[in-house]
């Protein structure tokens, strides 16, 4: 809902696709700054407290944006700054959330647990934009931002009621010097092929997806002439596709080598994205966002699962933070590239370029020495 409202508001304020793409850049650059420190905190401090702080920051920023919108003091610069602060708050919690998964389920179920997280997120991706489009059209951006703030309060209440502190569930962390705590994940990346190759595959796919996806608001509004509601439904179709493909991907993970599975999911997204860039109707765009969602979720959740099960336990949160930092850096660069291309050559050309880069990423992935399974066990 927040994404729909902020993208639509930026288009109303600037009438240009580049500032809309810069929203993604601002979010991921700010996240990039916070990610590794958050990983160090997650390996050394109580994760529940960190997660609650993350939610409080994001709720406060959403309320601030709502106040600016309500008083008509919102500007493109203020909106970008608010999105950047949301990125900082989000990044504070990411290593804590993701590093919890292997502690909660057996290793052989980590991939399915990661996929289940992805499914729950994509249910929100399917429902949220559709509701966001309705709220935006009926009540305006102020209400959208306030509802986003309320959603963080629900998470805070859940953490307070149900989550245990790390003091109750895991032994004290090693007393590694702080400087070493920051640098320890880097030798793991360079020296461990089991996590290096999924990271390389992620870079290729993220570069293409990061060019394509941030242009969706401009594509819907300026190319297809869509309303806010239609844009919400279009983006929601991608989330619906991710949920729809979850059961298929569960079976494929058991039968296919990760290299083949990832090549298939990346190619699915690339072909869907290329087709989307050529359509002229919202119905066709919605239909094509369904397989795009399957490819998106299948690629990113499978890569994340490989990293989580093959990363050494002692540095898992920090390595997840490093992996996410690389992902965000690629996304920030790709969003800026996509926005600049759209300004110069048009939105359709830029989106097609993103699809082509994803296809190249799939080709590179096929040649990588990826781990042989999603369990973290020798094959």
N, C-alpha and C positions, 0 to 999 in steps of 0.2 A: 504493500500500500504506500509506504514511504517513497519507494523508487518511482512508482507511477506519478505520485503527486509532485515530487521534486523535478522530474524530467519534464512534465507538462508545464509546470510553473516556469522553468527556465526557458522553454520554448516561447511562452507568452511574453516573458521579459525581454528576450533577445532576438527571437525569430531566426535563429541560426543553429545548425547542427553542431558546430564546434564547441560552444559552451556546454551543450548537453553532454557531449562526450567527455568534456573536462570534469564533469561531476564524477564520472567513474575514475578519472585520473586522480582527482583530489582525494577520493575515498581510499584508493589503494595505496597512494603515496603515504598518506597519514598512517594507514595500517602497517605499511612497510617499516616505518620508523619505530613503531611500538612492538612489532612482532617478536623479535629476538629477546628484548628485555622481558616481555611477557612469558616467553619460554623459560628463561632463567628463573623467574618468579614461580612458575608452575612446578618446576623441579625442586624448589627449595622452600616454598611456603604453602600454606593451606589453600588448596584450590577453591574451596567453597567461598572463602572470603574474597578471593580475586574475582570469581565469577559474579558475585553480588556487586562488587565495585564496578565491574564492566557494565552491568545492567543499569546501575544508577546513573553513570555517565551518559549512556545513550538516551535514557528517559529524560534527563535534564536538557539535553540538546534538542530533543524533539519538542519539548515544551517551549524552549526558546524560539525555535523556528515558527511554531504556531503563534506565539505572541507577535513576532515580527510580521507574519502574514496578516494577522488580524488587524494590526494597527497600520497596515500598508507601508511599513518601513523596510520590507524585504527588498533586497537588491541582488543582482547576480553574484556580486562579491560575497555578500552575507550568506547566500545560499551555498556557495562553494565552501566557505569557511565552516558552515554548519555540517555539511556532508563530511568534511575532513575530520571534524571532531567526532562524528559518528564512527568514522573509520578507526580513530584512536581507541574509542571505547570498545568497539567490536574486537579489535586485535588484542586487547588486554585479556579477553576471555578465550580466544581460539585455542591456544596451546593447552589450556586447562580442560576445555571440553573434549578435544580430540585425544589427548593422552589418557583420558579416563577409560576409553573404550576397551583397550586390551586388558585393563584391570578388572573389567566387569564380566567378560565372557572368556571361554577357552580359546586358545589360539586358532583352532580349526574353524571357529565361528566368527573370528574378527572381521573377515571380509563381508559376511552377511550382516554383522552388526553395523559396519560402516555403510553398507547399502541401505539398511533400515533407516539409519540417520538421514541418508540422502533422500529416501522415499518420503520421510516425514517432512523434510525441508521442501521437497518438491510438491507435496500436497499443499503446503503453504504457498509455494510459487504458483500453483494452479488456482487456488481460491483467492489468495491475497490480491493479485492484480485485478481480478474481476470485481471483487468487492471494492478495491481502491478506485477503479474506474467509475463505479456507481456512486461512491461517496464523493469523489471529486466532482462529478457532473451535477450531483444533487445538492451537496453541502459545501463544497469548496475545499481548498488546500488546508485551511486551518483545522477543520475537523479531521482530515486525513492525518495530519501531524499529531494531533492529540490522541487519536486512536492508537497510533504507533507508540506513543509514550505509555499509554495504558497497558500495552502488551508486555512491556518490560516489567511492570509491576507484578504481573501474573508470574513471570519467571522468578522474580525475587522471592515471592511468597512460596513458590514451589521449593526453591533452594533452602529457605529457612525451615520449612516444615519437614521435607523428606530427605534432603542430602545430609550425609555425615561429613564431618571435617576429616581432613587427611590424618589428623592426630589419632583418629580411631581406626583407620583402615590401612595405613602403610607405615613402614619403619621410617625413622628420621633420615633425611637425605644426607649423603656424604658431605663433609665440610671442605668442599673444593674451593680454592681461592676464587674470588669473584671474576678476575680477569680470565682465568682458565675456564670458568663456567661459560663465559661468552664464546670462547674460541674452540671449545671441545667438539662441537658438531661439525666443524669444517673438515678436519681430517677424516671423519666418518664419511662425508660426502665424496672426498677425493679418493679414499682408499677402499671403499666398500661398494663393489659393483652392484650388489643387490638393491641398494638404494640410489646409487648414482644413475643407473639406467632408467628407472621410472621417473626420476627428476628430469632427465634429458627429454624423455617422451612428453612429460607435462609441459616443458618449455615450448616445444614445437606446436602442440595443440593450443596452448593458451595464447600464443601470439596470434593465431588465426581467429580463435573465438573472441579474443579481446578486440579485434578490429570489427568483427561482425556485430556482436550483441549490443554494445552501447549505441549503435546507430538505429536500433529498433524503434525508439520513440520518433526520431526524425523521419524514418521510413514510413511509419504509420500515419503521422500527421501531415507531412509535407508532400509525400509521394502518393499515398493511397487516399488522403483526405479523410482519415478516420476520426471518430469522436474519441473522447477520453474513455468512454465505456468500451468501445470497440478495441482500443489499444490494450486496455486491461484484459479483455478476452483473448486477444492475440498472444500476449505474453503468458497468460494463464494456460493456453493450449500447450506451451512448451513444458510447463510443470506437469500438466496432465499426461503428456507423453512420457515423461520421466517415471511417473507412478505406474503407468500402463506397462512400461518395459521392465519393471523391477523383477517380476516373476520370471520373465524370459531370461534376464541376465543371471538370475540365481542358478538356473539350470546350466547356462553356458559356462559359468565360472567352474563348475564341476567337471565339464567335459573338454573344454578348450584350454590350450596353453595361453597364459596371459598375453603373450605377444600377438597371437591370432585374434583373441577377443578384443584387445585394444585397437588393433588395426581395423577391425570390422566396425566398432563403435565410432571411431574417429572418422572413418569413411562415410558412415551413415550421416553424421552431423555435417560433413563437408558437402555431400550431395544435396542434402536438404537445404543448407544455407545458400548454395548456388541457385537452387530452384526458387527459393524465397526472393532472392534479389531480382528475379525476372518477372514475378507475378504482378497482376494489375488489379486484383480484388482482395478484399479482406477475407472472404471465405477461403480462397486458395491459400492465402498466407496462414490462416489458422490451421488448415489441414496439414500444411508442410511443417508447421512448428511442432506438431505431434512427433514425427520421427526425429526431428532435431532434438527434442527433449530426451528421447531414448539414447541418442548418440552422446549428448551432453552428459547426462547422468552416468551412463555406462563408462565413459572415459574418465571423468574426474573421480567418481567413487572407486573405480578399480585401481587407479593410480594411487589414490590416498590409502586404500587398503594395503597395497603392496608396501608402501613406505612404513605404515604403522606396524605391520607384522615383521618386517625385516630389519627395522631400525633397532640398534642395541637398547636394551631396557633402561640402562643408566642415563641415557641422554635422549630418551624418546620425546619428551615434551620439547626439548630444545631443538632436536632435529626436525620435528614437525613444524616448529616455528621457523626454522631456516628454510624448509621446503615451501612453507606458505609465503615467506618473504620473497623467494625467487618467483613464485607464482604471481604475487602481487606486483613485483617489479615488471614482469613480462606484461601483465594486464595493463598497468599504467602506461607503459610505452606503446602498447598496441592501441589503447583507447585514443591516445594523442595522434598516432599515425592515422587511425581510422577517421578521426574528426578532420584532420588536415586534408586527407584524400577526399572526403565528402565535400569539403569547401571548394576544392579545386576541380574535381572531376565528377562530382555528383554522388548522392547516397547509394544508388544502385551499383555503381562501379566499385565504390569502397567496400560494400558488403560482398560483392563477388570476389574481390581480392582477398578478403578474410576467408572465404570458403576455399579458395585455391591454396592459401597458406595451411589451412587445416588438412587438406589432402596431401600436401607435401609432408606435414607432420606425421600423418598416418604411414606414409612411405618410409620415413626415417624410423618410426617405431618398429616396423616389420624387420628392420635390420639390427635392432638393438638386442643385446644379450640380457633380456629381462629375466627375473626369477621364474622358476618353473611352476610355482603354485601360489595360492593365496593364504597358505597356512603358516608360512614361516618355517616349515620343516624340510629337511633335505629330501629331494625326490628319489 
